Amino acid sequence: MLDRFVRVAALSEVPEGGMLGVVADDVEICLARIDGELFAVGNVCSHFYTWLSEGELLARDREVQCPMHESRFSLLTGEVNEPPAYEPIEVFAVRVEGEDILVGPRQD
């Protein structure tokens, strides 16, 4: 759990339509970039310990698909949209300051 905003990457490190796995304060995070918008979710599949950043980015649906068993998670809410996973993943707030990407706690 992040309790503050932390720099995790440069904007240039996350290509359009791509993903990048990063670590902030020992928290595994998957960054995704769709149509210039950045998303940050937990990088570990809640079904099986696999990095989501190594899966597929489903841009149209704003989802990430696990490379192991193809569970799909919403980048907006972290909810499971396709099993076998049934537990949601964490969603983080994202800020861009200059060329730096920062992630922090989500304020709902």
C-alpha positions as a Markdown table, in Angstrom:
| # | Residue | x | y | z |
|---|---|---|---|---|
| 1 | Met | 0.0 | 0.0 | 0.0 |
| 2 | Leu | 1.4 | 3.4 | -1.0 |
| 3 | Asp | 0.9 | 6.3 | 1.4 |
| 4 | Arg | 2.4 | 9.0 | -0.7 |
| 5 | Phe | 3.3 | 9.8 | -4.3 |
| 6 | Val | 6.5 | 8.1 | -5.6 |
| 7 | Arg | 8.3 | 8.6 | -8.9 |
| 8 | Val | 8.3 | 5.3 | -10.7 |
| 9 | Ala | 9.3 | 6.0 | -14.3 |
| 10 | Ala | 9.9 | 8.5 | -17.1 |
| 11 | Leu | 7.0 | 9.2 | -19.4 |
| 12 | Ser | 9.2 | 7.9 | -22.3 |
| 13 | Glu | 9.5 | 4.5 | -20.7 |
| 14 | Val | 5.8 | 3.7 | -21.2 |
| 15 | Pro | 5.0 | 3.5 | -24.9 |
| 16 | Glu | 1.6 | 4.3 | -26.2 |
| 17 | Gly | -0.5 | 1.1 | -26.1 |
| 18 | Gly | 2.1 | -0.5 | -23.9 |
| 19 | Met | 2.8 | -1.5 | -20.3 |
| 20 | Leu | 5.7 | -1.4 | -17.8 |
| 21 | Gly | 6.2 | -3.1 | -14.5 |
| 22 | Val | 7.7 | -1.0 | -11.8 |
| 23 | Val | 8.2 | -1.1 | -8.0 |
| 24 | Ala | 7.4 | 1.7 | -5.6 |
| 25 | Asp | 8.0 | 1.2 | -1.9 |
| 26 | Asp | 8.1 | -2.6 | -2.4 |
| 27 | Val | 4.7 | -2.5 | -4.2 |
| 28 | Glu | 4.6 | -4.1 | -7.6 |
| 29 | Ile | 2.8 | -1.8 | -10.1 |
| 30 | Cys | 1.7 | -2.2 | -13.7 |
| 31 | Leu | 1.7 | 1.1 | -15.7 |
| 32 | Ala | -0.3 | 1.2 | -18.9 |
| 33 | Arg | -0.7 | 4.0 | -21.5 |
| 34 | Ile | -3.8 | 4.2 | -23.7 |
| 35 | Asp | -4.5 | 7.2 | -25.9 |
| 36 | Gly | -2.1 | 9.3 | -23.8 |
| 37 | Glu | -3.8 | 8.4 | -20.5 |
| 38 | Leu | -1.8 | 6.6 | -17.8 |
| 39 | Phe | -3.2 | 3.9 | -15.5 |
| 40 | Ala | -1.5 | 2.2 | -12.5 |
| 41 | Val | -2.7 | -1.0 | -11.0 |
| 42 | Gly | -1.2 | -3.8 | -8.9 |
| 43 | Asn | 1.1 | -5.8 | -11.1 |
| 44 | Val | 0.5 | -9.2 | -9.5 |
| 45 | Cys | -2.5 | -11.3 | -10.7 |
| 46 | Ser | -4.8 | -12.0 | -7.7 |
| 47 | His | -5.4 | -15.5 | -9.0 |
| 48 | Phe | -1.8 | -16.7 | -9.6 |
| 49 | Tyr | 1.5 | -14.9 | -8.9 |
| 50 | Thr | 2.1 | -13.6 | -12.4 |
| 51 | Trp | 3.1 | -10.1 | -13.5 |
| 52 | Leu | 0.2 | -8.5 | -15.4 |
| 53 | Ser | 2.7 | -6.2 | -17.2 |
| 54 | Glu | 3.8 | -9.3 | -19.1 |
| 55 | Gly | 0.2 | -9.9 | -20.3 |
| 56 | Glu | -1.9 | -8.2 | -22.9 |
| 57 | Leu | -3.2 | -4.6 | -22.8 |
| 58 | Leu | -6.8 | -4.5 | -24.1 |
| 59 | Ala | -7.0 | -0.8 | -24.9 |
| 60 | Arg | -10.6 | -0.7 | -26.2 |
| 61 | Asp | -11.9 | -2.2 | -22.9 |
| 62 | Arg | -9.4 | -0.5 | -20.6 |
| 63 | Glu | -8.3 | -3.9 | -19.3 |
| 64 | Val | -5.2 | -5.9 | -18.7 |
| 65 | Gln | -5.1 | -9.6 | -19.3 |
| 66 | Cys | -3.0 | -12.0 | -17.2 |
| 67 | Pro | -0.5 | -14.0 | -19.3 |
| 68 | Met | -1.0 | -17.2 | -17.3 |
| 69 | His | -4.7 | -18.0 | -17.2 |
| 70 | Glu | -6.1 | -15.0 | -19.1 |
| 71 | Ser | -8.0 | -13.3 | -16.2 |
| 72 | Arg | -9.0 | -9.8 | -17.2 |
| 73 | Phe | -8.9 | -6.8 | -14.8 |
| 74 | Ser | -10.3 | -3.3 | -15.3 |
| 75 | Leu | -7.6 | -0.6 | -15.3 |
| 76 | Leu | -10.2 | 1.8 | -14.0 |
| 77 | Thr | -11.5 | -0.1 | -11.0 |
| 78 | Gly | -9.3 | -3.1 | -10.5 |
| 79 | Glu | -12.3 | -5.4 | -10.7 |
| 80 | Val | -12.2 | -8.8 | -12.3 |
| 81 | Asn | -13.9 | -8.7 | -15.7 |
| 82 | Glu | -13.0 | -12.3 | -16.7 |
| 83 | Pro | -12.2 | -15.2 | -14.4 |
| 84 | Pro | -10.6 | -17.4 | -13.2 |
| 85 | Ala | -9.5 | -14.6 | -10.9 |
| 86 | Tyr | -12.1 | -13.5 | -8.4 |
| 87 | Glu | -10.3 | -10.9 | -6.2 |
| 88 | Pro | -9.8 | -7.4 | -7.6 |
| 89 | Ile | -6.3 | -5.8 | -7.9 |
| 90 | Glu | -5.4 | -2.4 | -6.4 |
| 91 | Val | -5.7 | 0.8 | -8.4 |
| 92 | Phe | -3.4 | 3.7 | -7.8 |
| 93 | Ala | -3.6 | 7.4 | -8.6 |
| 94 | Val | -1.2 | 8.7 | -11.3 |
| 95 | Arg | 0.4 | 12.1 | -11.8 |
| 96 | Val | 2.8 | 13.4 | -14.4 |
| 97 | Glu | 5.2 | 16.1 | -13.4 |
| 98 | Gly | 7.3 | 17.1 | -16.4 |
| 99 | Glu | 8.7 | 13.8 | -17.7 |
| 100 | Asp | 8.2 | 11.9 | -14.4 |
| 101 | Ile | 5.4 | 9.5 | -13.7 |
| 102 | Leu | 4.4 | 9.4 | -10.0 |
| 103 | Val | 1.9 | 6.9 | -8.4 |
| 104 | Gly | 0.3 | 7.2 | -5.1 |
| 105 | Pro | -2.8 | 6.3 | -3.0 |
| 106 | Arg | -6.1 | 6.5 | -4.8 |
| 107 | Gln | -8.6 | 9.0 | -3.4 |
| 108 | Asp | -12.1 | 7.8 | -3.9 |
